[in-house]
Structure formats: C-alpha cells, structure tokens
Amino acid sequence: MRFRHRAVAGLTTLLLPLAALVGLAAPADAATTATAAYTKTQDWGTGFEGKWTVKNTGTSALNGWTVEWDFPSGTKVTSAWDADVTNSGDHWTAKNKSWAGPLAPGASVSFGFNGTGSGGPSGCKLNGVSCDGGTVPGDTAPSAPGTPTASAITDTSVKLAWGAATDDKGVKNYDVLRDGAKVATVTTTSYSDTGLTPGTDYSYTVQARDTADQTGPVSGAVKVHTTGTTDPGEPGGGDKVKLGYFTEWGVYDRNYHVKNLVSSGSASKVTHINYAFGNVQGGKCTMGDSYAATDKAYTADQSVDGVADTWDQPLRGNFNQLRKLKAKNPNLKVLWSFGGWTWSGGFTEAAKNPAAFAQSCYDLVEDPRWADVFDGIDLDWEYPNACGLTCDSSGQAALKNLTSATRTKFGSKNLVTAAISADGTTGGKLDAADYAGAAQSLDWYNVMTYDFFGAWAAQGPTAPHSPLTSYSGIPTPGFTSADAIAKLKSKGVPASKLLLGIGFYGRGWTGVTQDAPGGTATGPAPGKYEQGIEDYKVLKTSCPATGTVAGTAYAHCGSNWWSYDTPATIASKMSWAKSQGLGGAFFWEFSGDTTNGELVTAISNGLK
C-alpha cells in the first residue's frame, strides 16, 4: 500500500530555440516568437526523464502549440505528462493538453516524459516551422460555447445542448466534460450522456476546438442530479463502505490485536476489514505469516470474548479472533487481501494462468478451518503492467483477466475487490492496464489516494502526501485524489465502485525552515518504525497541525515538517467523496489511530 517515486540522477541541459507556436491575439495576423529548453532531469541507467520548457518571448499570448522532434534509433518516450505525446517511428509529436490555457507574454510552460535510450532530440519544429526563434502568424482560439442546458434526465442518462462557439477559421468540434474529465468529442451542439449512476450529482461543461486544433475557454457549468436512488445494499447507496486494513504483522512490535478494534470502538464503526497480507508465490495465493494468522495463542485478557485459547483447539491466532469479532458484529465483513507492496511480484506469474491463480486463492480462502471468517478476497497488485517494488510487463489485459477469473471462481456471493494506484498523470499507472474492464468483475476499487509525496525526495520540496485537490506549487500535477478519481471515472469505472483512501499516518522531512509547503529539507524526519513516516496517534501531540493545503493538514515543529489527515480534514474528504457519488472510503491502517479510534469515527460520521 505504498506509492513510490522516480529515481534521482544528474542533470544535463540542451537549449533549443522554438519558433512555431500559434499566437492568440485579437487581429488574425498577429505574430510572436518563442523558445524552448530541453532538459534531461534524471538518468537512472536503464532510462531517463526529460522535460521541455516552452517560453513565450513575444508580445502576444500563445495558444494551441504542437512540438515535434526526432530521436535517434533506440531512444523513445515511454510515458508523458502535461502534453499528449505520440510518435511515428523516431519522429515524436507533443500537443498541448485540451485544458491548457493561453501562455501569456514572458510566461513559460513545461511538459515531461520518461524514456529509454541515450540519444537527444534534434530537428525541433512547432506547427511545421523550424525552431529558429522566428515569428509565426497568429490564430485566435475559439470562444467559449454557451452554458449547457440539461433535459431528459433519467436514472442513468441526460441530454445536453449548448450555444455554438465562434472562431475566425471555423469550429471543428466540441469536447464534453463531466466533472472536469472529457467523456466525448462531438461535431454538433448536443450530446446524450449515458451509463450514469442513479441519484448522483454531476457537473457538465463544454469546450470548443478549431480547425488548427486549438481549444478555447471552457463554458459555464450545468449541474445535473440523476433520478432514482442507488440500491442501499450496494456500495454508493444508503450504506457506504467504511473499510479498514488490519495488518498481520501488527501483533508483534506494534502490539495491535483484533481486540483493539473492540476496545477502541472501531469495530462497530466500519463495515469491512481487509486482512493484510496473504502472499502471492509461484502464481498462487499462499499464507503470509501462518503463526500470526492461525497459531498465536491469546490469553483471556487479550481475547475478543475474554476466553483464552487452549493448546488443542483447531484454530487460534488472528483468524480465530476475527471469528469472535464477527460473532459480536454480525454485519461485519472480512476480506483476505493478497499482495501489497512487498508481495506483488508474484502477480506476474499469476497473470500467465488466471484460472489456476483463482483456484489457488479459492482453496486457501475457503479452507474449511477458517472459511466462515472470510467474506471475499482483495487483490493488491502494485502495479499491473507498471513498476512498483518490481516492474511488470503482463500487458493491458492482465488485471482484467485476473479479476475475471477470480470472480468466476468465487461467485456472486463472495466479495472480490482490488487496491489500485491513484496516479492521475497522463501515461501513468492508471493508463497501464484496463481498469474499466477489470472493474466489471469487482465490487469496488480501493484507490490508494495517499503517498503521493514523501521524503524519498530527501531535499523536498515539502508537500502533503495525501492532497485531495491540486494547489499552486504542487510538485507533480496529477498526483491528487481528485485527479485519480476523475481519471477512473473518465475510463468508465462507476463512481459507486470507487473508495477514497485515507492514511492513518503522516509523512515528513527534517531540516525544514519554511512553514508552508514547498520548503527544502535535508532528509526524512525521524519515525518510530521507518524514517519519514509516523502514526497519526503520535503526530497529533508531538507535532500538531499548523495549517492545511489541498484538504490535508500539515505541521511544522522545530526543523520537522509533516503532513497528515486529522478528524477535520477527513470530514471534508468524506463530504467530497459523497458529492462525487463514491462508494465510500477505506484507510491504511487501524493501528495508526488513537486508542479511542477518533479517525475511524470521523470516517464513519462523515459517510452517514
């Protein structure tokens, strides 16, 4: 359940003049100039990170640019952000994002990419003009379309219509945006959106595109509330999912046991528990720590029901304690989670034979000794067809194939879920696999909307590790909860199958003098179990919050700087989750909370 960073390496810079950007000015024949600098920002041997920075050196605003360059054979782009990058052989093309606004005189804009190979760019062009710093005729961007109107609203659909935009050379088409994410491109001034969730709020805007592929400003927004109500027995209905992870290893150094869920009051405030983690080895589900799971003996004072384990009983350990917990909380559901950051490497082999994997998982979860303890399975693959602790190349369909086989084997009476990345960048982890296809077999996704930023970037900049929304100065645009949820929705994943993730811990740096985010640091702040990370229950008193940014609290105490969620920020995040029609929320993990479970309480109250 960890989000990781790119490797750090030396910097090399190649300056190239860039001439051809389309000018946005009132006269159709306005002209301006621009330059661009290419920088190799990181190089880790097997790959590199590059960045183009375009600067408007003219007197008119710029809009609608297309950068072209050539790489030598063997050098290529593997992923990109803040631009749409394509190629034809060794010739590469980058277009501005549809949501990018005009570039003012003297301003600059950057886009980056990861690549492989050792070559540098050559033959730079923009809109077909050589990169020599010359002037380029301008072209006005389209006007904003009229604010859409909504009609024929049903449980799952709505018809939209809007006034036409104008452009000096003609409007080519319109992008329709739902909750900020593009859902369609049409040539007319109307669109019918389908596949919506009953009883859910949506916001629609429209943006015009001209024949030069320039996008104009976004229209005003129309709010739509679909009719009907979601089945209250399903996620997203009257009963939101409130899920917490219980770690198998927490019974050791952390001294956190199933009974703590009772003494803290947390067990009665959650609907589901994920037991973490089972291992994935040789393409199969296997036990993690069998002693902690099935054999550890509990005394009467440690046991959920006050009854001590005996030497000859068939099941002890966490599984037996969870059985007792479910007896006290009959509506509580428990899932066995497999994989996680450390044990996800086994999914690559599992993807080669999904049916065999599903059978192994079913045989283990439904073992007669503890079958009554579990109500389903959670797959925590970090990350399909992308890199986590290790890199996987199973292909776009691997996750869909695995979840489909798992659902087929476990059937409709068991829950089947998955924990997934929250990388909202273009070409990032959420673009590496068929998450919409996989969602068809799943009850929900646990979207890991935390660990976006941390002290693996030892010198900073300091940033909230769980930002709800973007903010000025965010180190990586797209690394927010809102971006991740919007991307998944735009791919066709129903909002009711998305759970918002909350971390019950903070991430921090030391050697920080600046109170606000964006400060420099000298390394990770000290933590009890790991440098740069600490439980909420410790931070709330050792380093109380001094401010909030992007919906997350931060704290500057002495030379240490931390970010973490508090009951107040969780309340605002739960309100946001409900406004998005999400199925609920989950958190990592119980032992980071206070002894009276104040963070669990905030989630429970916030989702009522």
N, C-alpha and C positions, 0 to 999 in steps of 0.2 A: 504494500500500500504506500509506495513511495514514488515521487515524481523526480526525475533526475535531470541533470544539466549537461550541456555540451562541454567537451574538453577545452582547456585553455592552452594557447600556444602563442608564438611570437607574431608580430605584426609586420606586414610588408605593404607598401602603398604604391599604386600605379596611377598617376594622374592622366586623365584623358579629357580633352575638350569635347563638349557635347553641344551640337548646334541645333538639331531639329526638334524643337518642341512646338506644339500648337499654341499660339497666343490666344488668350481670351481678352478681347477688348471691344469697345463699342464699335469702332469702324471695322468693316470686314477686312480691310487691307492692313491692319495694324501688324507690326513686326517686333520681334525681340530676340535676345540671344540667351544662351545657357551653356553651362559647362557641367562636367560630371567627373567625379573621382572614384576610381575603383580601388578597394582595399581588401586584401586578404587578411581578415581579422583573426582567424585561428587556423592552425595546421596541426593535425594530430597523426601525421604519417600516412594513414590509410585514407584520409580525407581532409577537407578543409572547409572553412566558412568564408564566403566572400560578401562584399557589400558594395553597391553602387549608391553614390550620393549625388543627386542632381541639384544644381543651384541655378536659380533664375537670375541672370546678370543683366537682364533688360529692364525696361520701364513699364512693361505691360504684364498683367497676370497671365500665368500659363495654365493650360488645362488639356487633358487628353493626350498624354505622351506615350510613345512606343519606342523603346530602346532595343537595338539589335547589335549583336557582336558574334564573332566566331571564336570557338575554342579549337585548339589542335586536337587531332585524333587521340582518344584515350582520356580526355578531360570532359567532364559533363556535370550538369546540375542534377542533384538527386531530390532536393526539396527546396521550396522557396516560401518567402513570406512578404507581405505588403506589396506584392505585384503578382500578376498572373504570368508565369513563365512557361513557354513552350519551345519546341525545337524541331528542326528539320535537318537530321544528320548532325553536323557540327555547327550549324547556324542556330543561334539562340535568340529568342524574342521575349521581351518583358513589357507588359502593358500595365498602366495604372489600374488600381482597383476601382470598381464601379462607384464605390462610396467616397473616393478621394476628391477633395475639393480643389479649387484653383490654387496655384502656387504663386504667392504674392511676389512682387519685385524684391530681390535681395534674399528671399527665403529659399530653403532647400528641403528636399525630401529624399529619404533613403529606402531602399529595399534590399533584402539579403537573401542568401541561399547557402545551402550545404552542397558540396560537390566532391567528386573524386578525380584523381589525376593531378598532374603538376603544372600544366600549362596555364598561361594567362590570356586575357581577352585581346582580340585585335579586330580591325575593321569596324569600329564602332559607328553606328548610324542611328538616327532617330527620325521616324516618319520618312525614311528613304534619303535623308540628307546626310552628307558626310559630317563627322564630328570635328568641325574646324572652327567652331565658335561663331559661325556666320549667322545671318538673320534668316528668319523663317516667316512666311506670311501667316498672319493670324486667322483665327476662325472662331466665331462666337459659339459658345456652348448652348444647348437648348435651354429654354426657360423651364421653370417648374410646371408640371401638369397641375390641373385643378385638384383640389382635395377630393379623394374618392367618396362616393356615396355607396351605402350598403343596402341591399334588398334581397328578398327571397332567402332569409336566414332560416336554416333548419338546424337539426341536432348536429349535423356533420358538414354543412356547406354554407356558402354565402356568395352572392353575386355582387361584383364591384363594377363601378363605372366612374369615369373621371373626364374632365375637360382636357382637350388636346394641348400639348405644349407647342411652342413655336421655335423655329430655328432658321437662320439665314440660308442654309443649304438643304433643309428638309430633315424631318424626324424619321428615323429608321424604325425604332421600336421602343417599347416601354418595359422596364423591369418592375415587377410587382414584389413588394417586400412585406413579409409577415413577421411581426416582432423584430424588425431590423434585418432579417435574413431573406435573401431572394428566393422566391418559390416558383417564379415563372417569368418568361420573356415573351411578350405578345406584340403583334403589329397593330392591333385595334385598341380602342379606348375602353375596353371592358374585359373582365375575366371572372370566371367562376372557380372559386377555391373549394376543394372537396377533401374528404378524409380528416375532418376536424374532430375534436373531442366534444361531446355534449356538455353543456353547462360551463363553458370555458371562455375566458376573455382573450381576445386577440386585437392587435393593432396593425393596420394596413397603411402603407404609403406607396407612392409610385414615383419613378424616376425615368426621364426620357433619355434616349441615346440618338445622336445624329448620324449622318452617313459617314462621318470621319471617326465614328465610334467614341465620340466624346459624350460624357454623361453630364447632365445638368443637375441643378439642385433638387432635393427630394421634396415632394409635395407635402401638404399638411396631412395629418393622420386622422383616420376614422377608427373609432373603437367599435368592436363587434363582440357581442356575447351570444354564443350559440345556445339554442333552445335545449330543453331536456336536462337531465341530470345523469351523471355517471353512476353506474351500479355501485352502491355503497359497499358492496362486498369486494370490490376490486380496488387496487391502488389508484389513487386520484379521486375516489368517491368520498363518501362520508367518513370512512376510516382511512386516514392517511397512514402510510407505512412509517414507523418510527423504529429504526433498526440500529443496533449497536454491535460492534465486534468484541468478542471475548477471546483473549489470546491464550493459547495452550500453555505457553512458557511463563505467563504471568504468575503462576502459582509458586515460582521459585523466588528470585530476587525481589520481585515486586510484592510478593506475599498477598496477591489478589486472587480470591477464590469465588466460586459461584455464590457462596453465602453472602459475599459483599454486595451482590445485586439485591439481596433481600434487605440487609441492614441499611443500605443507602436509600432504599425506597425506589430504586431504579427499575426493578423487575416489573413492577406494576405500571410503569410509565412508557414501556416500549412494547411493540407488537411482535418484533422479531429479533433474534440473536443469530449472528454468524459466528460459528466456532472456527477459529483460525489457528493453524492451518493444517490441512492434510497435504501430503507431498504428492508430486507427480514424477514418477520414475519409470523409465522403460516404456513410456506410452501408456501408463496405467495410474490410477489413483492408489496411493498407498498411505499407511499410517504416518503421522508425523512423529510425535513422542508418545509411544504407546503406554509408557509408565504413567505420565501425567493424565492421559486420556482414560485409561481403563484399570489402573492398578494402584495408584496412590491411595493409601488408607487415610480416612478422615476420622478424627475423634468426635465425640458428641458435640463439643462446643464449636467445632469447625464446620459441622454438617448443617445443611439447609433445614432439615427437620429435627435436629437435635439428637439424632440417633447415630451412634458410632458404627463404622464399618467393622466387619468381622473378617478373620483370615480366610474363611472358606466360602464367602459369598461370591457368586459368579461374576459380578461386575462392581468395580469400585472406581475411584478417580473422578475426573471431571464429568464423564458421561453419566455416571450414577447420580452425581449431584445435579446435573441438568435434568435428569429424570424426576428427581424430587422437586426441583424448581417448577417444572411443568405441572406437577400434581397440585402445587399451591397456586399456579396461574394457568388454568385450563385453556385459555385462549392464546397463550404464548406459543409462537412457532420458532423452531430452531433449525438452522441450515448448517451443513458442514461445508466450509469454504476450503477450496484446494488451490494451491499455488502460492500467490503472494510474490513479493519482490525477490526473495531468495530462491524459491522453488518453482519459478515459472519456466525454467529452462526445459523441463520435461514435456511441456505442451508441444514443442516442435515435433517430437517423436509421436505424440498422441494424435497430431493432425494427420499423420500418414495413414491411420486406421481409426477413424472416429467411432465406428461401431464397437471395436474392441475396447477402446478407451471407455465409452459409455457403459459397456458391460462390466468392466472392472470397477468403475465407480459405483454402479448399482449394487454389485455384490458386496462392496465394502460398507456403503451407507446403510444398506438394508440387511446387514448381518443380523441374524435373529437375536444376538446378545444385546444389541442396542438399537434395533430398528425403530422402536417406539420413541426413541429420543429425538430422531431427526424427521423433519417435515420436507426436506428437499436438499438441494445442492447448489453451491455458489462456485462459479469458475472465476478465479482471479488470475488472469493471464496478462502479465506485464512484459511485453505487449505483442499482440499478434501482428506478424509481418512488419515489425518495427523493433527498435532497440530499447531494452531495459537494462537489467544487470548483464544480460547477454543479448545478442541480436538474433532475430528470427526472420526467415525468408519463406514462410509456408504459403504465402500468396494471399490475395484479397479475399478468397472464399474460405480460408481455413477456419475462421471463427464461426462463420455461418454453418459450415459443415459439422463442426464440433458441437455447437449448441443444438442443431437439428437432431443429431444422433442421440445426444443426451436427453432431449425432450422425448424422443421416440421411446427410449428405454425406460425413463422414469414415469412417463404417462402424465395425464392431466391432473391426477390427484396429488402429485408432488410439486413443490415449487422448484423452478430452475431459474437462476439469476446469474448475473456476471458483474464483476467490478471492472471498470474501464478507465482509460485515460481521460483527462479533461483538457487536452491540448487543442485549443481553438484556433491555432495558426493554420494558414494555408499550406497544404502539403505536409502537415504534421501527423501525429499518431492517429488521429481520428479519420484521416484520409487514407490510411494504410490498409484498412480492412473494411469489409462490408458490414458495418454496424447496423444499418437498417435491415438488411437481410437476416442477420443474427437475431435481431430483436423480435422477429416473428415467432421464435421458439422460446422466448424468455418472458418471465413475469415482470421483470424490471432490470434496469441497469443501476448499479451503484457508481455514480460518476465521481471520481476522486478529485473533487474541486478543492485541493489543498496541495501544499508542497510545490507551488509554482516557483517560489523564490526562497533561497536559503543560503547558509554560509558555505556551501560548496563553492560559491563565488566569494572567496575569502576576503577580498578587498571591497566587497559591496558591488553596486550600491545597495543600501538597506531598502527593503521592500516588504510589504505584507505577504506572508506565504499563502494566504487564502483570500485574495481580493474577490469581492462579489462582482464589481464592475471595473472598468478601466479608469485611469486617472492620469493627469498630466505628469509625465516623467516616468511612467511605468517602464521597467527595463525591457520587457518583451510584449509588445501589443499582441493580444490574442490569448495571453495567459491570465484569463479571468473566468469565474464561474459563468457569467452571462454569455461570454463568447462560446464556451463549451456547450452550454445548453442550446444556444441559438444554432450552432453548427449541427448538433444532433437532430434538432427539430427540422432544420432545412434538408437533412438527408432523408427525412420521412419517419424518424423514430417518434412515436406518440409521446406527448408530454407526460401522460399518465404512467409511462414506463421509465421515467427518469427520476432518480432520487438525488437530492443535493447533498454533497458530502461536507462534513464538519470535522475538523481536527481538534481533539481534546488536549492539545499541546501547543507550544509556541516554537518558533524558530528564531534564532538570534545571532548577533555578531558582537564582538568586543572591539575596543579601540575606537569607539564611535563618539564624536563630539557633537554632531548635529542631531537635534531632537526630531525634526521632520524626516520623512522618508527621503531616500536619495543620498544619504551620507556615505562617506568612505569608512572602511573598517580595516582592522589588522588580522582578523581571523574569526573563527566561531566562538561564541560565548560559551562559558563552561556549563555542562549539563550533567546530571547525575549518572545517566546510563550511556549517553552519547554526546559528544561535543556539538554545540549548535542547536540542541533540542532539549526542551524541558516540559514537564507536565503543567497543565493549567493550575492544578491544585497547589503547586509550588509558586508559580509566577504571580498568582493573584495577590500574594502577600509580599514576595521577595522583590517584585518589580511591577507595581501597579500601573495600569494603563494611564498614559498621559495624553492620548489623542486617538482619533480614528481616521482611517483613509480607506476609501473604496469598500466601506461596510465592514472593515476589520479593525480591531483595536491594535495600537502599538504602544510601547513603553520604552522610555529612555531613563535608565537609572545608573548613575556613575558612568562608566565607559561602555556599558552593555546596552544593546538595543534589541528589543524583542517585538514580535507581532503574534497575536493570538486572538481567539474569539472569546468573548465574555457573554454572560446571560443577555446583556443588552444587544450586542451585535448579532447573537443567534436569533433573538426575537425579530430583528429586522430582516434577517435572511429567511426565516420561516415565512414571514409576511410576503417576501418576494417570491418564494417557492410557490405559495398558494396563488399569487397573482399570475404566475406562469402556468398554472394548471398541473404542476408536477405531482408525482405520486406520493411524495413525502420526502423524508430525509434519513440519512444514516450518519454514523460517526465512528471514528477510529480514536481511541477505543476506551472501554469503560474505566480502566484503572487510572486514566489521567484526570478524572473528575474528582470533586470534593467528596468527603465521606457522607455528605447528605445529598449527593447527586444533583448539584444545582444546574449543571449544564444539561443533563438529561431532562430535568424539569423544564428548562427553557425551551427545549425542542418540543416536548410534549404539549406544553401550554401554547406554543406558537403555532402548532398544527391543528389546534381544536377548531 
